[in-house]
Amino acid sequence: MQATVRKDPKSYIARDYRRLQSQGDLVSSYVRISETDLHILADRDVEALAKDLVLRYRMQIESYIGRHPEFLSALSPLPADDLAPPIVREMLCAGEVANVGPMAAVAGVISEYVGKDLLATGVGEVIVENGGDIFLHRKKACTVAIFAGQSPLSYKVGVVVPEEAMPAGICTSSGTVGHSLSFGEADSVTVLASSTALADAVATRLGNEVGLARSGEAGIKRALALARQFAGIDGVVVICGELMGAVGKVELVRL
């Protein structure tokens, strides 16, 4: 996910927000390989299997970058490539839809591919979180808290993901939290979609839109207006300081 450096980057790198995640009836696993940092909640321990999956998909992406260096640095969409691995093709497609570079979808797509592969092995329920980008498949409705940096609304608002929407992707981009590239000024832009890769890329694009406006309120309106144009997106929540706006199929709850 793309974002600028937070004023206190150490707290983000340490993933302090994970302390607030309720494990409930699921087993917690962690996989950290280079920039990929997964927190996985599943109905059994999946750490060893998930590590193998992360290595496989990172190798596919890194090998593609070795042959196509522009894939890593592009800030605008790149042409489709039918010969690329499926995970790379999905990133290219998400970038094209959102009008951003394909790497804007990398965190979300890894979450989704790892999560779906775990389900295919017989895991019944799984949540894969990668730097705030989540692939979610549970057999009941879930509430996901929104982390919005220094905003007073951070962790005070949650998004309900109904059972019938599973599996779902819910991704958050920020211009005030994180360690990767963004041109936005929103404390958070959260996107819900059936495709986690698309949710990730669109969150980046909408976060950039907030930064193009004159004020937080204008930025929120600008981002939400654009959000309505994206096919495949279920809902969007934008937080900027004390202001919040939402569009689409979004059920918000006070936490």
N, C-alpha and C positions, 0 to 999 in steps of 0.2 A: 504494500500500500504506500502511496506517495504522500509525504508530509514534510514540512520544514522542521528544524530543530527546536525543541521545546526549551524554555528558559532554564528548566532544571532537567536536563536529559537523563541524568543518572536514574531518577525514579522511573522513567519510562523503560530504560534498558533493563532494569531489575524486574520489570513486569509486576509492579506492586499491586496492580488492579486484580491480579489473579487470586490474591488473598480473599477477595470478596465473592468469589464464585462458589456457589453452593454445590458440593459434590453429590449430595443426596444419596441415591442408591447406585451411583456409578463409580467406577474405579478410575483414578486419576493417573495419567502417564505423561511423560515429557520426552520430547525428541528435539535436540538442538544440534543442527548441522549447519555451520557457516551462518548465513543470514536467516535461515529457516529456524524458527523457534516455536514448536507446537506444544500446546497443552491439549491433551485428548482426554475426554471423559467417555468411557464405554462401559458395557455391562461385564467386561472382564479386562484383565491386563493385556494390553496390545502393544506395549512399548517396543519389543523386539521386531514384531511384524511391521509396525509403523516406521521404524528406523530404516528397514529395508526398502519400504515404499518411497520414503523421502529421498534416499540415495538414488533410487531408480529414476524418479522424476527430475531431480536436480541434474542428474547426468544427462538426461535427454535435453533439458533446457540449456545447460552449459555447452553441450556438444553443438547444439544449433547456433548458439552465440559464437562459438569458435569458427563456424563456417559463414555466419552472417553477423558480423560485429555490430551493425546498425540496430539489430534487434534489442541490444542492451540499452542504447542511449537515445533511441528515437522518442521524440515528444509528440509525434503525430502518427496516425495509422500507417502501417506497412501493408503491402499487397498480400493477399492470401497465398498460401503455399501448400498445395495438395500433397507435396512430398514430405512435409514436416510431420513430426510425431503428433498424435492427437492433442496432447496437452499444449503444444506450441500453436497448433491450428486454432484451439479454443482461445488462447491469448490474443492471437491475431484478429480473430472475429470480434472479441470483446472490445479491443482497441478501436476497431473500425466502427462499431456501433456507437461507442462513447466519444469518438474523435480524440483519442489520446494514444500514446505509445503503448505497445503490447505489454511492457513490463509493469504497467499500472495494474495489471490483473494477476501478477505473479503470486502474491500471498493468498488471494482468494482461490486461485485455480489449484494450488498445492493442497489447500485445506479440503477442497472438494474431491480431488482425485484420491487423496489418502482416505478420506471418509468413505467414499463409494467403494473403494477396494476393500476396506475393512468390513463393510456391510456384505460384500460379495463372498467373504470368507465365512460368514455365518454370525458375525457380530449383530446383535439385535437392535441396539441403540448406540448412537455415537454423536459426540460433539467434538469438532476439531477446530481449535482456535489458533490463528497464526497472526500475532500482532494486532488483534482486534478484528480480524476477518474470520468469520465463523461459517462452517458447514454444519448444519443441524439436522439430525434425524432422530426424533423421539416418538414414542407411542402415546404421547399426551401433549397438551399445549404447554408452551414454555414462555417465560418472561425473560427477556434479555435486557439488562441494564445498559444505558448509554453512558460511556465514559467520554466526557467533553472537556478534558483539560481543566483549566482554571475557572470555567463557567460555574456559577452557583447552581446550575441545573445538573451538573455532572453527578451521576449516580442517583439523581432524584427522579428520573423519568425512565420507564421501561417500555419496551415494545413487546406485545404479546404475539407469539407465533403460534397459530392454531394447529392442531394435529393434522387437519386436512391439507395444510400447506407444506407438510414435510414430504421429502427433504427440502430444505430451504437454505439459501445463502443470506447472511446478514452481515454487511461490511460497513466499516466506519473509516472515513478519511478525515484528516484534520490539518489545518494550517498552523496550529499552535502546539501540537503534540506529535512526537515521532522523530524518525531519523532519516527519512527518505524524501524525495523531491516532490514539492507541491508549490503552487502559486496562489493558494487560497488563504483566506483569513478567518474561516469559520472555525469555531471550537470543535464542531463535529458535523459531518454529513453522514447519515446512516441510511443505507439502501437495502431494501428487501427484494429478493428475486429468487426464482427457481435455480438460476445459474449463479454460483458464487463468484465465478470469474467475471461475469457481467456486472454483478453488484459492486465488485471491487473497482472495476474500471469506471463505472458511472459515478461512484462516490468520489473518485479523484476528479472527474470532469466537473461535477457540481460544486465541489470544494473550490476549484479554480474560479468558477463563476461568481461565487460570493466575493472573492477578492477584486473582481472587476467593477463592483458597485461602489457608490459613494458612502454608504453607511451599512451597518449590520442589517437594518430592516430592509433596505433596498436590495442588499445582497441575498437575503433569504428569499425575497419575492422573485428575484432574478433566477435563483437556482430552482425554485419550485416550478416556475413557469417552464423552464427548460426540461425539468423532470417529466412533465406530462408528455413530452415528445418521444420518449424512449419506449419502444416496444419491449416487452419482456420484464419490465420493472413493476413490482407490486406496490411499493410504497417508499416514501422518502421522508426523513426527519432531519431538519437543519437546526442547529443550535449555534447562536452567536451571542456571547455574553449572557444577558438575562432574557434574550429573545429566542423564541422557538417557533417554527412553522412546520407543517406536515402536509403531505398530499398522497392520495392513493388509498389502498387498503391497509391502513395503519390503525391499530388499536393501542393507544397509549395509556399507561397506568402510572399513578404516583407511587414512588417507592419510599 
